[in-house]
Amino acid sequence: MGRAALIGTAILVQDTHSEPNWLPNPLLPDTKAEVAVPILLGSEVFGVLDVQQNIPNSLTQQDISLLQLVTNQIAISLRNARLYEETNKSATLQATIRSIVDKIQTTTTIEEAIKAAAEELTYFTGSRRIEVRMAISEKQADNKEGKKFSKRRGICIKQKMAVKN
């Protein structure tokens, strides 16, 4: 089976007792013939479909052709399932980002924006704590009393939430 995956082509062993490279499966001791067909799409190997018979010379090229048709369909299905999963993850991520951005856009101060972002990130990541640290120059913001922030003063908002409904 490993050789079929490694070289990317079907391997047919008509008589396992006369094949020096054949490795027996202790769970299938009566195996006399075997065909291993890689499940691949392009150069990507997903696995190997292995068929074993207890009669020597019982597997044919026609069996290999049929198994290759089946493995091609399996590979396409596996790729489609992977693409579907990736698409769903991407859509979920985009919806999460949109939700966070929407919450931030309803705020009126830097502190509210950071707090909203921290709350949403805490919720969406399942984290117990999110910490945001940033420095704001005096040209960027005034505090609530109208005093300028010094160039070295920063904002630190620590958001702790157990569960958000």
Protein Blocks (a to p, Z undefined) as FASTA:
>chain_A
ZZmmmnopacddfblklmmkbccdfklmmbcbdcdddddehjbcfbdcddddfbehkbcf
klmmmmmmmmmmmmmmmmmmmmmmmmmmmmmmmmmmmmmmmmmmmpcbfklmmmmmmmmm
mmmnopabdcddddddfklpccfkopacdfkbccddddddfbdZZ
